[in-house]
Amino acid sequence: MNRRLLQLLLLITTSLALGACSEEYYGQLVCKGGLDTLIVYPRQEVQHVTVIGDESGMAGMESLYLGSSGGTRSDILVNFDFSDVISEDYPDSFFEVDNIRFVKLVLKRLIPYTATEDSLTTTGIIYNVKALDQPFDSEQYTTWPGPAPSIDDRILNSDFTELNYSNEPYLRLYPEDLSGWVLNRETVGMVITAAEGSDEGLVGFASRELTRYHELPPLYAGSSVAPTIIVQFDDLPIYDQFFQIPPRNDTSSFESVTSLPPEMVHVQTGLRSYPVLTFDIPPLSDRTCVFDIRLRILEDELDPLLMETGLAMYYLDASSSEWSNGPVLEEDLSAAATRYSSYYYILPYPMPEVVRMMFNFETGYNYGKSDLYFTQSTFHGPSAAPELRPALVLITGQREE
């Protein structure tokens, strides 16, 4: 079986060396007996840096995810506060059932999940909207997996059997439900699910926290990016027919997230989890010169995303043991490196004796900033077969006295 091989080669210029070889020997290295290759495997323990971000955590993400892919599944939870909808301009009479022409719940897909001229296919979803027994608590959704909320089985949207491919789905709710919520000044929690018959896949939507509006297709002026209830009344001037009710809170549930076999390691964005590998460079003699050091990473052949995007790599402070708030980032290798080929990097000097490296996608957002999209990519880890596991490959020689 052919394996997709990802070679990420991290090269230190031949003038740099460990031990007694220093920059003064640049251009004067004379080695006898040819070159040797020393392979250093990482420690078996793989640490994962889980970054929650601000106190709101998962509930404060700029994206919402709906659907399932493999072992990962997520619904969208939304709370609406109808206690302050009634006003002098919009009195109770406006929200009588007979005056409500229609009421819809609108979602906005993020661009990677939309149909475009270049990609006419997209994931179809059968949207089911149901009421929660009580509004969800954002504090319960700071990390994943989120708890499964208690749900009223009654479906709130009349188009609950339709397979919907729209970039901006309008889900038809019942006027009598909205009238009751508003006139009773209720706060209502809802769950949006992808019902049986939906296409396989996770689809990203804009949340109320979205600030990167360029990640959305063009919208009408005044549109809300978050899941929003839109109402059209009969008794209202034509220029002001649509009334918007934004959410108070929204979040993805991510009630299950794919777990990997022990021999694999994953890089995960959105729900930010970054692997850390630790290499112990063995003592070298005073006469040993290291011409270059290469990092070998072999990706999962079924997961090409890593090869397509490349990795961002960081040295970590070897003394850091506090992981709750993330490690101390000592150096961003990819930023300091000069990339001159698809998977080659020139690295800064020196390479420490204990090398702790954290990995993220090269095209992703910097560590400490919120990743907009949920992505996972896997590569073979330290417990894989020797020919598959990560390794630092040192090319060495012996300097003549």
TORLUM-695726 format. One record per residue (C-alpha): residue number from 0; residue in one letter; x, y, z. Coordinates in steps of 0.05 Angstrom, whole numbers. Example, Ala and Ser with C-alpha at 12.3 -4.5 7.8 and 13.67 -1.06 7.14 Angstrom:
# TORLUM-695726
[0, 'a', [246, -90, 156]]
[1, 's', [273, -21, 143]]
//
This chain:
# TORLUM-695726
[0, 'm', [0, 0, 0]]
[1, 'n', [28, 67, -21]]
[2, 'r', [38, 116, 35]]
[3, 'r', [36, 191, 25]]
[4, 'l', [102, 215, 51]]
[5, 'l', [109, 284, 80]]
[6, 'q', [182, 304, 88]]
[7, 'l', [190, 368, 128]]
[8, 'l', [265, 379, 128]]
[9, 'l', [292, 430, 177]]
[10, 'l', [363, 446, 155]]
[11, 'i', [417, 481, 194]]
[12, 't', [472, 509, 151]]
[13, 't', [534, 466, 147]]
[14, 's', [575, 517, 184]]
[15, 'l', [535, 508, 248]]
[16, 'a', [552, 451, 295]]
[17, 'l', [543, 423, 365]]
[18, 'g', [600, 413, 414]]
[19, 'a', [668, 438, 394]]
[20, 'c', [651, 458, 323]]
[21, 's', [635, 532, 322]]
[22, 'e', [628, 586, 270]]
[23, 'e', [703, 597, 268]]
[24, 'y', [708, 532, 227]]
[25, 'y', [662, 557, 172]]
[26, 'g', [693, 539, 105]]
[27, 'q', [749, 499, 140]]
[28, 'l', [713, 434, 157]]
[29, 'v', [755, 374, 138]]
[30, 'c', [722, 307, 154]]
[31, 'k', [752, 239, 145]]
[32, 'g', [715, 174, 136]]
[33, 'g', [655, 206, 103]]
[34, 'l', [591, 229, 134]]
[35, 'd', [548, 193, 186]]
[36, 't', [474, 195, 199]]
[37, 'l', [447, 197, 270]]
[38, 'i', [372, 188, 278]]
[39, 'v', [341, 216, 342]]
[40, 'y', [270, 194, 358]]
[41, 'p', [226, 236, 404]]
[42, 'r', [205, 215, 473]]
[43, 'q', [144, 169, 474]]
[44, 'e', [103, 220, 513]]
[45, 'v', [66, 269, 468]]
[46, 'q', [40, 332, 502]]
[47, 'h', [-17, 371, 472]]
[48, 'v', [-23, 445, 484]]
[49, 't', [-98, 459, 490]]
[50, 'v', [-113, 533, 483]]
[51, 'i', [-180, 556, 508]]
[52, 'g', [-169, 630, 495]]
[53, 'd', [-211, 679, 535]]
[54, 'e', [-258, 659, 590]]
[55, 's', [-316, 646, 542]]
[56, 'g', [-276, 590, 509]]
[57, 'm', [-313, 549, 457]]
[58, 'a', [-376, 592, 467]]
[59, 'g', [-335, 653, 446]]
[60, 'm', [-311, 625, 379]]
[61, 'e', [-324, 664, 316]]
[62, 's', [-351, 603, 281]]
[63, 'l', [-408, 553, 294]]
[64, 'y', [-405, 481, 270]]
[65, 'l', [-462, 436, 250]]
[66, 'g', [-461, 364, 225]]
[67, 's', [-416, 304, 233]]
[68, 's', [-351, 279, 202]]
[69, 'g', [-321, 213, 225]]
[70, 'g', [-324, 213, 301]]
[71, 't', [-335, 289, 307]]
[72, 'r', [-405, 315, 315]]
[73, 's', [-433, 383, 332]]
[74, 'd', [-499, 419, 339]]
[75, 'i', [-511, 494, 344]]
[76, 'l', [-541, 522, 408]]
[77, 'v', [-574, 591, 409]]
[78, 'n', [-607, 631, 464]]
[79, 'f', [-657, 686, 447]]
[80, 'd', [-680, 737, 498]]
[81, 'f', [-750, 762, 481]]
[82, 's', [-759, 802, 545]]
[83, 'd', [-741, 869, 514]]
[84, 'v', [-769, 860, 444]]
[85, 'i', [-833, 900, 459]]
[86, 's', [-823, 975, 453]]
[87, 'e', [-860, 1038, 437]]
[88, 'd', [-844, 1029, 363]]
[89, 'y', [-861, 955, 366]]
[90, 'p', [-919, 946, 414]]
[91, 'd', [-952, 881, 435]]
[92, 's', [-1003, 886, 379]]
[93, 'f', [-949, 876, 327]]
[94, 'f', [-934, 807, 355]]
[95, 'e', [-1004, 781, 354]]
[96, 'v', [-1007, 717, 312]]
[97, 'd', [-1053, 748, 260]]
[98, 'n', [-1004, 805, 247]]
[99, 'i', [-942, 761, 235]]
[100, 'r', [-935, 745, 161]]
[101, 'f', [-875, 700, 172]]
[102, 'v', [-818, 686, 220]]
[103, 'k', [-752, 654, 200]]
[104, 'l', [-687, 634, 232]]
[105, 'v', [-628, 654, 187]]
[106, 'l', [-557, 625, 187]]
[107, 'k', [-496, 648, 148]]
[108, 'r', [-447, 597, 121]]
[109, 'l', [-373, 616, 122]]
[110, 'i', [-341, 619, 52]]
[111, 'p', [-304, 552, 54]]
[112, 'y', [-371, 517, 63]]
[113, 't', [-409, 554, 9]]
[114, 'a', [-424, 538, -64]]
[115, 't', [-384, 582, -111]]
[116, 'e', [-371, 587, -185]]
[117, 'd', [-309, 545, -175]]
[118, 's', [-342, 494, -130]]
[119, 'l', [-416, 484, -145]]
[120, 't', [-424, 428, -95]]
[121, 't', [-434, 438, -20]]
[122, 't', [-458, 399, 40]]
[123, 'g', [-533, 391, 42]]
[124, 'i', [-566, 395, 111]]
[125, 'i', [-636, 377, 135]]
[126, 'y', [-644, 429, 190]]
[127, 'n', [-684, 411, 252]]
[128, 'v', [-696, 466, 303]]
[129, 'k', [-719, 445, 372]]
[130, 'a', [-728, 482, 439]]
[131, 'l', [-682, 467, 497]]
[132, 'd', [-716, 452, 563]]
[133, 'q', [-679, 514, 588]]
[134, 'p', [-629, 563, 557]]
[135, 'f', [-558, 535, 554]]
[136, 'd', [-504, 560, 601]]
[137, 's', [-444, 587, 563]]
[138, 'e', [-398, 569, 621]]
[139, 'q', [-411, 495, 607]]
[140, 'y', [-383, 503, 536]]
[141, 't', [-314, 532, 550]]
[142, 't', [-281, 468, 525]]
[143, 'w', [-300, 404, 488]]
[144, 'p', [-335, 358, 487]]
[145, 'g', [-395, 400, 507]]
[146, 'p', [-451, 369, 549]]
[147, 'a', [-513, 344, 514]]
[148, 'p', [-570, 391, 532]]
[149, 's', [-640, 369, 550]]
[150, 'i', [-685, 379, 490]]
[151, 'd', [-760, 385, 477]]
[152, 'd', [-772, 337, 419]]
[153, 'r', [-823, 383, 385]]
[154, 'i', [-794, 410, 320]]
[155, 'l', [-799, 486, 313]]
[156, 'n', [-788, 494, 238]]
[157, 's', [-838, 473, 185]]
[158, 'd', [-784, 456, 132]]
[159, 'f', [-754, 401, 175]]
[160, 't', [-754, 349, 118]]
[161, 'e', [-720, 392, 64]]
[162, 'l', [-648, 380, 44]]
[163, 'n', [-620, 451, 42]]
[164, 'y', [-557, 472, 4]]
[165, 's', [-565, 547, 12]]
[166, 'n', [-507, 591, 33]]
[167, 'e', [-558, 630, 75]]
[168, 'p', [-613, 582, 97]]
[169, 'y', [-678, 613, 120]]
[170, 'l', [-713, 564, 167]]
[171, 'r', [-788, 574, 172]]
[172, 'l', [-812, 579, 244]]
[173, 'y', [-885, 583, 268]]
[174, 'p', [-916, 652, 282]]
[175, 'e', [-955, 625, 342]]
[176, 'd', [-889, 604, 375]]
[177, 'l', [-857, 672, 365]]
[178, 's', [-920, 708, 389]]
[179, 'g', [-920, 668, 454]]
[180, 'w', [-845, 678, 467]]
[181, 'v', [-850, 754, 456]]
[182, 'l', [-915, 768, 492]]
[183, 'n', [-893, 725, 552]]
[184, 'r', [-824, 759, 553]]
[185, 'e', [-789, 691, 552]]
[186, 't', [-716, 672, 543]]
[187, 'v', [-714, 611, 498]]
[188, 'g', [-657, 564, 483]]
[189, 'm', [-656, 528, 416]]
[190, 'v', [-615, 472, 385]]
[191, 'i', [-603, 467, 310]]
[192, 't', [-586, 396, 288]]
[193, 'a', [-569, 363, 222]]
[194, 'a', [-623, 309, 217]]
[195, 'e', [-616, 240, 188]]
[196, 'g', [-610, 245, 113]]
[197, 's', [-562, 304, 115]]
[198, 'd', [-497, 299, 77]]
[199, 'e', [-436, 277, 115]]
[200, 'g', [-392, 335, 137]]
[201, 'l', [-382, 391, 186]]
[202, 'v', [-407, 459, 162]]
[203, 'g', [-383, 525, 191]]
[204, 'f', [-429, 584, 203]]
[205, 'a', [-418, 654, 230]]
[206, 's', [-428, 665, 304]]
[207, 'r', [-447, 729, 341]]
[208, 'e', [-373, 737, 357]]
[209, 'l', [-351, 740, 284]]
[210, 't', [-307, 800, 268]]
[211, 'r', [-275, 775, 203]]
[212, 'y', [-332, 793, 157]]
[213, 'h', [-289, 779, 96]]
[214, 'e', [-299, 705, 112]]
[215, 'l', [-372, 712, 91]]
[216, 'p', [-404, 720, 22]]
[217, 'p', [-432, 789, 8]]
[218, 'l', [-492, 806, 53]]
[219, 'y', [-548, 857, 49]]
[220, 'a', [-534, 921, 88]]
[221, 'g', [-557, 915, 160]]
[222, 's', [-557, 839, 160]]
[223, 's', [-537, 805, 224]]
[224, 'v', [-482, 753, 215]]
[225, 'a', [-504, 710, 275]]
[226, 'p', [-564, 662, 276]]
[227, 't', [-620, 713, 275]]
[228, 'i', [-696, 711, 277]]
[229, 'i', [-727, 754, 222]]
[230, 'v', [-800, 774, 226]]
[231, 'q', [-845, 805, 173]]
[232, 'f', [-909, 839, 197]]
[233, 'd', [-973, 855, 160]]
[234, 'd', [-985, 920, 198]]
[235, 'l', [-919, 957, 185]]
[236, 'p', [-895, 1008, 133]]
[237, 'i', [-865, 976, 72]]
[238, 'y', [-796, 1007, 84]]
[239, 'd', [-791, 974, 153]]
[240, 'q', [-823, 906, 142]]
[241, 'f', [-768, 863, 170]]
[242, 'f', [-754, 860, 245]]
[243, 'q', [-690, 826, 268]]
[244, 'i', [-680, 791, 335]]
[245, 'p', [-606, 774, 347]]
[246, 'p', [-584, 719, 395]]
[247, 'r', [-561, 731, 466]]
[248, 'n', [-513, 672, 463]]
[249, 'd', [-492, 620, 412]]
[250, 't', [-442, 562, 412]]
[251, 's', [-423, 497, 378]]
[252, 's', [-436, 437, 421]]
[253, 'f', [-380, 391, 395]]
[254, 'e', [-410, 336, 436]]
[255, 's', [-360, 287, 407]]
[256, 'v', [-291, 297, 376]]
[257, 't', [-252, 244, 339]]
[258, 's', [-202, 207, 383]]
[259, 'l', [-139, 182, 349]]
[260, 'p', [-104, 114, 355]]
[261, 'p', [-43, 118, 401]]
[262, 'e', [7, 116, 344]]
[263, 'm', [-21, 179, 312]]
[264, 'v', [-14, 253, 331]]
[265, 'h', [-60, 309, 310]]
[266, 'v', [-56, 383, 297]]
[267, 'q', [-124, 414, 311]]
[268, 't', [-147, 485, 299]]
[269, 'g', [-212, 518, 319]]
[270, 'l', [-214, 474, 380]]
[271, 'r', [-141, 490, 389]]
[272, 's', [-98, 430, 407]]
[273, 'y', [-25, 429, 385]]
[274, 'p', [23, 371, 395]]
[275, 'v', [91, 378, 428]]
[276, 'l', [148, 329, 413]]
[277, 't', [211, 327, 456]]
[278, 'f', [278, 305, 427]]
[279, 'd', [340, 292, 469]]
[280, 'i', [402, 307, 428]]
[281, 'p', [456, 256, 451]]
[282, 'p', [525, 281, 474]]
[283, 'l', [573, 287, 416]]
[284, 's', [648, 286, 418]]
[285, 'd', [689, 349, 413]]
[286, 'r', [710, 328, 343]]
[287, 't', [640, 317, 317]]
[288, 'c', [611, 368, 270]]
[289, 'v', [537, 370, 253]]
[290, 'f', [527, 391, 181]]
[291, 'd', [452, 394, 182]]
[292, 'i', [392, 372, 223]]
[293, 'r', [328, 350, 189]]
[294, 'l', [260, 339, 220]]
[295, 'r', [223, 280, 188]]
[296, 'i', [147, 279, 194]]
[297, 'l', [104, 228, 158]]
[298, 'e', [31, 246, 151]]
[299, 'd', [-29, 201, 150]]
[300, 'e', [-38, 181, 77]]
[301, 'l', [-113, 192, 82]]
[302, 'd', [-104, 263, 108]]
[303, 'p', [-70, 308, 57]]
[304, 'l', [-85, 374, 92]]
[305, 'l', [-18, 375, 128]]
[306, 'm', [20, 368, 63]]
[307, 'e', [-22, 421, 30]]
[308, 't', [-12, 473, 84]]
[309, 'g', [55, 457, 116]]
[310, 'l', [72, 464, 189]]
[311, 'a', [89, 522, 234]]
[312, 'm', [139, 500, 287]]
[313, 'y', [159, 530, 354]]
[314, 'y', [214, 517, 403]]
[315, 'l', [187, 514, 473]]
[316, 'd', [221, 534, 537]]
[317, 'a', [248, 468, 564]]
[318, 's', [234, 490, 636]]
[319, 's', [160, 504, 623]]
[320, 's', [114, 457, 660]]
[321, 'e', [51, 501, 665]]
[322, 'w', [3, 479, 611]]
[323, 's', [-63, 508, 635]]
[324, 'n', [-48, 576, 604]]
[325, 'g', [-5, 550, 549]]
[326, 'p', [71, 543, 547]]
[327, 'v', [124, 596, 539]]
[328, 'l', [138, 603, 465]]
[329, 'e', [213, 612, 458]]
[330, 'e', [219, 618, 383]]
[331, 'd', [176, 612, 321]]
[332, 'l', [219, 569, 275]]
[333, 's', [177, 579, 213]]
[334, 'a', [178, 655, 220]]
[335, 'a', [254, 655, 230]]
[336, 'a', [266, 605, 175]]
[337, 't', [278, 620, 102]]
[338, 'r', [235, 571, 62]]
[339, 'y', [267, 555, -5]]
[340, 's', [230, 492, -25]]
[341, 's', [164, 459, -11]]
[342, 'y', [184, 427, 54]]
[343, 'y', [254, 454, 69]]
[344, 'y', [273, 507, 120]]
[345, 'i', [337, 541, 141]]
[346, 'l', [335, 544, 217]]
[347, 'p', [366, 593, 266]]
[348, 'y', [425, 572, 309]]
[349, 'p', [433, 540, 359]]
[350, 'm', [394, 476, 367]]
[351, 'p', [386, 463, 442]]
[352, 'e', [406, 397, 473]]
[353, 'v', [333, 384, 492]]
[354, 'v', [288, 403, 434]]
[355, 'r', [214, 414, 449]]
[356, 'm', [175, 432, 388]]
[357, 'm', [102, 451, 382]]
[358, 'f', [66, 444, 315]]
[359, 'n', [11, 484, 283]]
[360, 'f', [-10, 495, 211]]
[361, 'e', [36, 543, 175]]
[362, 't', [-23, 578, 142]]
[363, 'g', [-62, 581, 207]]
[364, 'y', [-68, 640, 255]]
[365, 'n', [-12, 652, 304]]
[366, 'y', [-11, 619, 371]]
[367, 'g', [-53, 656, 422]]
[368, 'k', [-102, 681, 370]]
[369, 's', [-169, 649, 357]]
[370, 'd', [-170, 599, 299]]
[371, 'l', [-232, 612, 258]]
[372, 'y', [-239, 543, 226]]
[373, 'f', [-242, 475, 257]]
[374, 't', [-190, 430, 223]]
[375, 'q', [-154, 366, 241]]
[376, 's', [-93, 335, 209]]
[377, 't', [-55, 274, 233]]
[378, 'f', [15, 248, 227]]
[379, 'h', [51, 187, 254]]
[380, 'g', [74, 195, 326]]
[381, 'p', [130, 168, 371]]
[382, 's', [96, 101, 383]]
[383, 'a', [90, 85, 308]]
[384, 'a', [137, 38, 274]]
[385, 'p', [209, 65, 271]]
[386, 'e', [204, 79, 196]]
[387, 'l', [141, 120, 207]]
[388, 'r', [154, 158, 271]]
[389, 'p', [180, 230, 273]]
[390, 'a', [256, 237, 277]]
[391, 'l', [311, 288, 278]]
[392, 'v', [362, 265, 227]]
[393, 'l', [432, 291, 242]]
[394, 'i', [484, 290, 187]]
[395, 't', [552, 289, 222]]
[396, 'g', [626, 283, 207]]
[397, 'q', [691, 280, 246]]
[398, 'r', [738, 340, 244]]
[399, 'e', [811, 324, 235]]
[400, 'e', [857, 348, 290]]
//
